[in-house]
Amino acid sequence: MQNSQLLEIAKDFGSPVYVYDANIIEAQYKRLTSAFNTVKQLKINYAVKALSNISVLKFMKQLGAGLDTVSIQEVHLGLAAGYKAKDIIFTPNGVSLLEIETVAKLGCQINIDNLSILEQFGTKHPETPVCIRINPHVMAGGNTNISVGHIDSKFGISIHQIPHILRIVENTKMNINGIHMHTGSDILDIDVFLYASEILFETAKNFKNLQFIDFGSGFKVPYKTGDIETNIEELGQKLSQRFNEFCKEYGKPLTLAFEPGKFLVSEAGQFLVNVNAVKQTTSTVFAQVDSGFNHLIRPMLYGSQHEIRNISNPEGRERFYSVVGYICETDTFANNRRITEINEGDILAFSNAGAYCYSMASNYNSRYRPAEVLVYNGQAHLIRKRETFEDIINNQVEIELTPKDKKKLVTK
Ligand SMILES: *Cc1c(COP(=O)(O)O)cnc(C)c1O
């Protein structure tokens, strides 16, 4: 998207606003499927939690994706977007047995990552096919908050507990149709990923009725030019070959599944904010914008470095700015960042604002969540209205509590 178009969108739909480029989503989807084009049965299940707007889900469906969901509400969103239940995989962690049973009844593929739940579910519903989430205890790199494959992780059933799994499967006669792993959020080293895949193949041999092997996600995307990213093409070539070999060993063609979130939508998103004020202190120049961690929490939560461009003055002289939000709490988007000269009223664009940005937004400070706009082939479409005061007050129940000794408390 050109700066001129982004400025137009900020003018037409107001700020702050999330803007997603559907052409980038489409290109990423094609890049992933092309990388694995030697695999006969490939299934891409988009991870809804990255960006869950229903119009984005519908677009993913047009591209041919299924969905990866982590809550029953995401399942309902997927169904509302027109997905068939069989194209939705449910991969929750720490949810109740009842929630899993309810989703199973809807017809979705269940993925279980806990021995206790596996046993209870298998005992009650031996006829329902279940996928098992394995923890291969491999760290795929990145920030420890997002590496979910290592030994202390709450995700998956440890490979050291395979004998327990097999005992449960044997006792309940349940049907295991898939094996899954999701090693973490930043695959930098393809060999580490391939190593984890070998563990999954080894595990898969224990189950005779598999239909698919799900390799999760965690593809790293670049945040700025020169950033390291997962080499999808190399991964595709190496894993496809190994997967095809494995299917021969296994004696039957299986589906290779992935469930990317970030890879499909991160780079498609731009977050546009307006500069309310420029504040010069003794040491720093702050650009204070009409947003905060209520709208984009990743820099404060994980230290994510979203690139920030001043699209109102892209050719200006570069200066150092700390870009901060309007939340009454430390609320820093960027520290001493080199940005072209900022004036009050300028529009700043944050890159990589597609994944885990709007979906993590809140009403903290009683602010409205932003609007969302989806652009396809140059055409901008509003896909979520900015909230209004109605949304803030809607579910609140007003009561009047009168303290007994009111007179003493009230000071004139
Ligand atoms: C969050 C999540 C994903 C998506 O991860 P990305 O890093 O956004 O690609 C995939 N699978 C599961 C089970 C997840 O929890």
Ligand as a Chemical Component Dictionary entry (heavy atoms), coordinates in Angstrom:
data_LIG
# 
_chem_comp.id                   LIG 
_chem_comp.type                 NON-POLYMER 
_chem_comp.pdbx_formal_charge   0 
_chem_comp.three_letter_code    LIG 
# 
loop_
_chem_comp_atom.comp_id 
_chem_comp_atom.atom_id 
_chem_comp_atom.alt_atom_id 
_chem_comp_atom.type_symbol 
_chem_comp_atom.charge 
_chem_comp_atom.model_Cartn_x 
_chem_comp_atom.model_Cartn_y 
_chem_comp_atom.model_Cartn_z 
_chem_comp_atom.pdbx_ordinal 
LIG C1 C1 C 0 -0.696 -19.333 18.108 1  
LIG C2 C2 C 0 -0.705 -20.638 17.474 2  
LIG C3 C3 C 0 -0.353 -20.784 16.129 3  
LIG C4 C4 C 0 0.086  -19.636 15.254 4  
LIG O1 O1 O 0 1.397  -19.250 15.520 5  
LIG P1 P1 P 0 2.109  -18.140 14.599 6  
LIG O2 O2 O 0 3.437  -17.935 15.233 7  
LIG O3 O3 O 0 1.271  -16.907 14.628 8  
LIG O4 O4 O 0 2.195  -18.669 13.245 9  
LIG C5 C5 C 0 -0.438 -22.037 15.589 10 
LIG N1 N1 N 0 -0.823 -23.093 16.313 11 
LIG C6 C6 C 0 -1.160 -22.998 17.616 12 
LIG C7 C7 C 0 -1.591 -24.205 18.355 13 
LIG C8 C8 C 0 -1.101 -21.777 18.244 14 
LIG O5 O5 O 0 -1.425 -21.694 19.530 15 
# 
loop_
_chem_comp_bond.comp_id 
_chem_comp_bond.atom_id_1 
_chem_comp_bond.atom_id_2 
_chem_comp_bond.value_order 
_chem_comp_bond.pdbx_ordinal 
LIG C1 C2 SING 1  
LIG C2 C3 SING 2  
LIG C2 C8 DOUB 3  
LIG C3 C4 SING 4  
LIG C3 C5 DOUB 5  
LIG C4 O1 SING 6  
LIG O1 P1 SING 7  
LIG P1 O2 DOUB 8  
LIG P1 O3 SING 9  
LIG P1 O4 SING 10 
LIG C5 N1 SING 11 
LIG N1 C6 DOUB 12 
LIG C6 C7 SING 13 
LIG C6 C8 SING 14 
LIG C8 O5 SING 15 
# 
